[in-house]
Amino acid sequence: MTVKDFQKGIRRYLVISIFICLTFSKPIISLDYQHYEKWVENFFIKNFQNNFNTEFIKNIIKKSKLKKNDFYKIDKIVNKIHDKDFINPENYFDVNKLLIRSQKAIKLSENFETELNKIERKFEIPKSIILAIWGVESDFGNAKLPFSSLKAIVFHIYREKRKNYFMKELKSILLIIENKKIDIDKILGSSYGAMGQPQFMPSNYLKYGIDYDNDGKVDLWDSEVDILASIANFLSSFGWEKNLKWGTEVTKTEKFPCYLEGPDIKKSIIDWKSYGIMPFDKNSFQITPYSTKTSLLMPKGEYGPKFLVTKNFYVLKKYNFSDFYALYVSTLANLIEGEKLFKGKWVKTPKLNHKKILELQHSLTKKGLDVGELDGLIGFKTRRSIGKNQEELKQRITCYPK
Ligand SMILES: [Ca+2]
């Protein structure tokens, strides 16, 4: 057995073990509030009393404790996310909502025209993309930010899921609070601690936050220009390429197997043409050279619209790893620019839940197929493995469960 085979074996073992833990572990029970308050006190004294002064720690302990009602509210939300149905794209891409959002964005782009033009030039990110992300993350600041980010992050450490990740975020949020530029009570966010209107986790706030209006603080709650510039800086830092569209809708025959989609299979637009994959709208790649490398994206396999996407699409996925998210932002940006919605239709398929998908991922893994993370979500690796399995079983190759 080579070292590689051994590593592969170990990986396989780990993947199966994780699945067994996920499937056969006890059902999720609500967390215990009784010991929570005491735990918060001990936790900060044990971990942070050497890094900060006593007054600061005392205040942090006070500000970290959720009231009983909020504690159970957040617990319920987090458990619901785990148990909920998987949202098929036909439900995610609500056309009316998309149109309403694009109209709101167009209005806002007029209100902030000068600032947006400057931000677009400075960071080299299209304003339509910046506005689309702002719209998706917080409905342009209209969405309620339900929790103190500090309280939410401490809650997740208490919950002991992804503890290391949340410990890192806690250290970042303590730095933000310590420099006293943003009032601790103003730092509101999601049930996972994502902060303000662009929903930045604290470590991203420190890395990518921009004080665009020069008032001495990065204000992602009330300063529209700080919000817009911070989103642009995030995308620019992850390598957004200037003058390159995120992608375009294409037509494809079923002869070309759907399991050849995904970011790791890149071809020039000319090469894709030789496989019978053509842009829907021939003008859509006008500013993109035909030698540009693109990947095929089929978010719902053969049951939905198909796209060729550039590296900029994968920059959007740095904001949120879901293909649906990145495609939603891209689609909204197109609408803001006055383009039409994609033409392909989502074929309705049966409702799925995360548990069912997890079972499917497990059975594919057992056959030696790569589904990526066992996460109960249908990413490109899971779609490809579904397609390969269908081919082996001599079924219609759709790359999506039905
Ligand atoms: Ca500012």
Residues whose N, C-alpha, C, O or C-beta is under 5 A from the ligand:
A	BS01	CA	D211 Y212 D213 N214 D215 G216 K217 V218 D219 S223 D226
